[in-house]
Amino acid sequence: MPGGNMMTGIPQWPGGNMMSGNAQPHGGFVMPSGNTIRGIFSAIPQCVPVKSINCDKYGFNSTKFPNYIGHARLAEAENALTQIFTNTVTCPIPKASAEMIGCATMIPLCINGKTVPPCQEDCREVIIKCKVNQIPNFEMAETICSLFPKRGSTTNCISIQNTP
């Protein structure tokens, strides 16, 4: 993510069964100049409601762009997810778990203006076991995982550890 991530406070997570950590999710970005843009534009993107073909069933109905991969629009993220989901049908990880991590990366859940990334370990597990890094244009997919917080850290992240 671009610079300016600041972790403060302790949010409440409804249900609490997908989150790991106890600090606020990652959030927004600050322009390199440190300035804000007033009026119709904002230097810090806000959560926007989305209707995702791939991720609605997991509760991913609010996000912000660009996502962790750099997609600026929902259509770009949906196309990437469809390509990944189509090419990982033989993944040994339960389909719902693998898809949830894909959604957390491409259409990250946004709560109170902050996105919630997948946990680093879960991201790596899905990338490696589902062979996402062998799909054309996703060869470097595992590198993004190192940007995410580790499960159990003080930063919230989405985990598949207890997901069926």
N, C-alpha and C positions, 0 to 999 in steps of 0.2 A: 504494500500500500504506500501511497505517497506519504511524506513526512507529516508529523503533527499528531500521531496517535498518543492519547493521554488516557490513562486508566484512573478513574476516580469513582468513589462510591461503591455501594453494593446493591445491585438490582435484584428484584424478585423475579423469578422465572416461573410462569404458570406451569404447574405439574412437576417441574424440576427434574424430569427423568432423562433429558437429553443433554443437559448442560454439565460441564465440568468446570470447576473454579468458582471464585466468589467475588470477582471484581467486575466492573462494567465491560461489555463487549467492545471490540475495536470500534473506532469511529472516525468518520470523515477525513478531511484533509484541509490543510491550511495552504494558501497560495505561497509560492516561494518568497514573495515579497513580504509576506505576513499581513498584507492588506485584505480587507473584505470588500466585496462588491455589494453595494446597496441597490435597492429597487427590485427589478424583475429577476435579477440573478443573485445567487448567494455563493460565497466561497466555500461554504460547507453544505454539501448536498443533503437533502432531507429524505426521510423514508418515503417511498412511494408505493401505493397499493399496486399489486400485480396479479394477473391471472395467468398462471403457468400451466401449460399442458403437462409438463413433467413433474412439477413440484407441489402443486396445490394439495395433493393427497397427503403430503407430509407437513402441511401447515405453513409452507413458505409463501405467504401472501402479501408480504411487505418487504421491499428491498431498497437498495440504492445502487446507482451506477456512477462510475464504472465499477465492475465487480473485481474480484481478486485477480482475474486473468486479464482484465483490461477492456472487457466488452462494455460498450457504451449504451447498448439497447437490449431490451428483453429478447428480441428476435435473434440477436447474435448468440446470447446465452442459451436459448432454447435449441438453436441449431447445433451448437457444440454438445449439449447434453444428449440430444437425439443421436448424434454420431457416436458418442461414447456408449450410451445404453444399447444401441444396435450392435456394436462391436464387442460387447462384453457379456454375451448371453451364456457363456460357459464359465463364468466367474464362480469360484467356490464359496464366496461370501454370499449370504442371503441377499436376494435381489433388493428388498426394501432397504437394507442397511447400506449397500453400495450406492443405491440411488440417492439416499438421504445425504451421503457425503458429497456426491456430485452436485446435488442441489445446494448444499451449504457452501460450496465453492463458487458455483456459477450464478446462483440466485440467492445470495446470502440473506438469511433472515435479518430484518432490520427492526430494532426495538428502540424507541426513544431517540432516533437519529443515529444509532450505532449498529453496525453489522456484527453478527456473531459468526466467526469462522468455524470450520471443522477443527477438531483436535489433530495435532500433528501426527500422532501415531496412527489414528484412524485414516487420515488422508493417505499416508504411506502404504498402509495395509491394502486399501482399495486399489491404489495405483499399481502396486506390485502384483498382488494376487489376481486382480482382474485384467492385468496386462494392458492397462490404459496407455502406458508409455510405449507400447508397440503399435498403437493406432497412428496412422499418418497425421501429422500436425500436432501430436500430443507427446512426442518423444521426450520432451523436457518437463513433463507433467509433475514428476516427483520433486523438482526443485521448488515449486510453489509451496509444498508441504512444510518446508523449513521456516517459512514465514509465519506459520500458525502456532498458537500456544500449545504447550504440552498438556495432556490430560492431567488434571489435578493441580495445575498451576493456579495462580491467583487471577488469571484471565479466563473468562467464560469461553467455552468452545463446545461444539456439538460433537457428541461421541456416539459410536455404535456399540460400545462395550456391552450394554445391557439390552440392545435392540434385538428382537427376534429375527 
